[in-house]
Amino acid sequence: MLLYAKGSPDTVITSEELKNILFETFAKLGKKKKVLAIPPDFTRFHSRAGEITEYSYQFFKEQMTDILPALGTHYPMTESEIKKMYGEIPLNIFREHKWKEDLHTLGIVPKEFVNKVSGGKVNYDWKAQVNKLLVNGGFDLILSIGQVVPHEVVGMANHNKNIFVGTGGEDGINKSHFLGAAFGMEQIMGRAKSPVRDVLNYASDNFAKDLPILYIQTVIAKDENGKLVIRGLFIGYDYECFERAAELSLEVNFKMLDKPLKKVVVFLDPSEFRSTWLGNKSVYRTRMAIDDGGELIVLAPGLKEFGEDKEIDRLIRKYGYKTTPEILKYVDENEELQNNLSAAAHLIHGSSENRFKITYCPGHISKEEIESVNFNYSDLSEMTKKYNPEKLKDGFNIMPDGEEIFYISNPAIGLWAYKERFK
């Protein structure tokens, strides 16, 4: 059931409107005794989910007893990050999702189904797990809050991914990531329907019907002045909520280009991107746009590690970003990758498949470390002088020496493709 839907490429929903819409929608639900909010973590700061969570708390007050940021495998949020993202909500109601411990298995998606939707690329079952708080907390309303945007694993982010991956366990996270990578990112990104979404929907339809989940989905894009605005807001209990948001996101977040790009420069906000685990959005959100023999330059002042989990960081350092056939071979031959399929998937996601050059300009990682994982290295200060983020505009720029580059100030809010590659 769809409770609210508004959105178009020209829509702008202000903060005041957002609050009023939420209050009016919540009032229609009737009195709730106990409410859980599941927003994204700080890595999705620009989703406006923090603001939505704050307004939700203002409405439900003491009835909102718990907030569980959908960490997945990410680091727990710091106190300063919580305050910056969620405002004046009391810190004592925030819970940390421990993805290896705090789990409840709702059911198992059979391997026959997973094999079928993957086109035979993988052959394993999939545990539909969530944080045990969702099942044992006695909630009569669970708010799943987030942004719908093109995504490398599932095609379009959010909806039940926020539940089964954001509050999920090792098995579900690893296998869903590997399913998407093995099937092929170019066949998934920007599409509401994908093998991973099929698996998540199977889990929702068969195992999660008793969970009172209300989805609140935003679509975010830049306006003509480069400011991030809410282009769409969709609230509902079922799949239509996501479907409507995904349609709009495809319009406003997917940039279809008439020609392949020779040189792309991406800036990674240091408050948001501190690892290649996240920073490689610069790679997979642009790989369908970059020409064979082209170059991607990543300005990464906050970069200090590869993986946000110590074991994943170790595996990235050991195997490096290689082509899909190479990584699949490593998986076949190495038990440690078989036991950490999300790491294997990430190595595929961060590859150019030897089509173009990837040059990282890190703030806190050495040249030797960058080159050891098969990226190229360049000095951050030198490249920032040449490609100054404060002077560049999103899209095509002509540099003083006549060089044409394509600049992206935030790879997390879009997807770029040469139209001949997206069919």
Summary of the structure (lengths in Angstrom):
residues: 423
radius of gyration: 20.7
end to end distance: 31.8
largest distance: 64.2
contacts: 1470
relative contact order: 0.13
helix: 39%
strand: 25%
